[in-house]
């Protein structure tokens, strides 16, 4: 087995060199064919760089042909489960589904590679036989079954071939061809009676009159052989078959008399014709002699020995056949078919498990639905659940089949539900996959977020499935993982949306801190753009709950990208956003962005109102109080009155609180953001920050004095 790793674990042709380096590969394998590998060295000092890598691989990947079959069968499987859930199922319904599976397998054969063709053909043969025995078209299965068995064996194992017949009939003397009589016998037991008459016509010109006349009677018997498919009523067919058999027996008796007078040159011809007539008369020992295997023998028994053969008769007939033609146990496909024929479905399922995982899963599922599978109550899982889970585990090794895997798991009771929960949170989110959307984030060049928006298609699909299966905890975990990945990529606004969806107030606080950090690092424009990426539904909730001026600024392109897509998510988001711990964080971001927007448009009155609101309601985080006080400086020095006297005193009170905190040795907590904003050489200076606050204090004193003068 060769596993290709990237980067290379061992380069091609360097295995011997690897062995000499005192290094080795260690691995561990999971139940769904996933492998974890790493390369170790017996000498730590000689370890190479990629020896520290951990590789994840799959040793049994599904090839494209298997994937096409999986996708083709999937809608049939899911429809079958829905039909059963609706209590609209009966044997006729299951027969139609079995026929759909059979047709899909047949189409799959056209796309199989030469290496897989034989195995796929055997899977088709097994399914076709189970369809014949357990899922009759009429929904009852009470009729004669010989023609169906014959059609099955002639479909899966074509014999004799058309080429053989052409070779015989095109020879100068067909009845002298070495394959003449084997071809005739094979045609007889396979039901190709009219085909057998074509080479037999060469005997009509045989110089021995008795041979030509006997050949003529044989040809007549083949032409007149009654077939059950041509009769409307079973009794009419059986009567016609008895009459025909009596005629065949008379012909056999007459040729026995003629053969007594045959010379040594014609006796062998009489012997060959006799064997053909014995086959027609249903001589069991002769059928055993001619038939290649038990399947061919069963078809011949239905034609000549037991013309009234029904499905319930097959097990006893099979036992009789096996006494003369033992089953070849080296052929797993025939062993499965034999177990099905003898109604030993448990054995058939067990053997199918060793033969093909797709076959055992779907065959057991369908057989279980008609009550043909025994279940031991001592085991928590039925055979159906066990093999469906096993098949789904195999599908789980391919990340691209996760939706199909989930639907298979979902049909397997408690254990299946457990695996659904385990898998749904491990599905790759594919945020970096190419998306059809061509939207771009409008951002400052300094903060480069001009790349494509993350592709949330997979995430939305996963959350939809979580809602379908009522997986609330798993949906929250998916949202947490999504928020974390979005955060790593710098999409803070979307990360906020998914934090709300996941009800992660703590992580939301981390994101708001990072957005404020971007304000300190990259400035107001980048900060505003980031706030614009937060869904407007969240900002509307927080700003309305906080009260005050409606947002008159611009809204971002991504404002309604996620939360507003789904009513359930929106309701959940709003419920969490009303929580004071959450609403205050988001409300501050919205208000602070709006504050700068008003300053930019010279709307100083509204800017002043927002500033007081953010500070007086303690909406702003404590560490940002000093920044807001510094932002108040140009408003205090403006020629017009923007703050009331009470509001000015409130700003002074907050300024004193900052100084009190600084005196309590909490400079970092109260001054760090302002110190970093004022840093000229990149080094924060608390002294410069305190000096700025002293300027604010002086401005407040002058402003209060001005207010008092105006009042007087």
Buried (B, 14 or more C-beta within 10 A) or exposed (E): EEBEBEEEBBEEEEEEEBEEBEBEBEEEEEEBBBBEBBBEBEEEEEEEEEBEEEBEBBEEEBEEBBBBBBEBBBEBBBEBBEBBEEEEBEBEBBBBBBBBBBEBBBEBEEBBEEEBBEBBBBBBBBBBBBBBBBBBBEBEBEBBBBBBBBBBBBEBBEBBEEEBBEBBBEBEEBBEBEBBBBBBBBBBBBBBBEBBBBBBBBBEEBEBEBBEBBBBBBBEBBEEBBBBEEBEEBEEBBEBBEEBBEBBBEBBEBBEEBBEEBEEEBEEBBEBBBBBBBBBBBBBEBBBEBBEBBBBBBBBBBBBBBBBBBBEBBEEBBEBBBEBBEBEEEEBBBBBBBBBBBBBBBBBBBBBBEBBBBBBBBBBBBBBBBEBBEEEEEEEBBBBBBBBBBBBBBBBBBEEBBEBBBBBBBBBBEBBBEBBBEBBBEBEBBBEEEBEEEEEBBBBEEBEBEEEBBBBBBBBBBBEBBBEBEBEEBBBBBBBBBBBBBBEBBBBBBBBBBBBBBBBBEBBBEBBEBBBEBBBEBBBBBBBBBBBBBBBBBBBBBBBBBEBBEBEBEBBBBBBBBBBBBEEBBEBBBEBBEBEEBBBBBBBBBBBBBBBBBBEEEBBBBBBBBBBBBBBBEBBBBBBBBBBBBBBBEBBEBEEBBBEBEBBBBBBEBBEBBBEBBEEEBBEBBBBBBBBBBBEEEEBBBEBBBEBBEBBBEBBEEBBEBBEEEEE
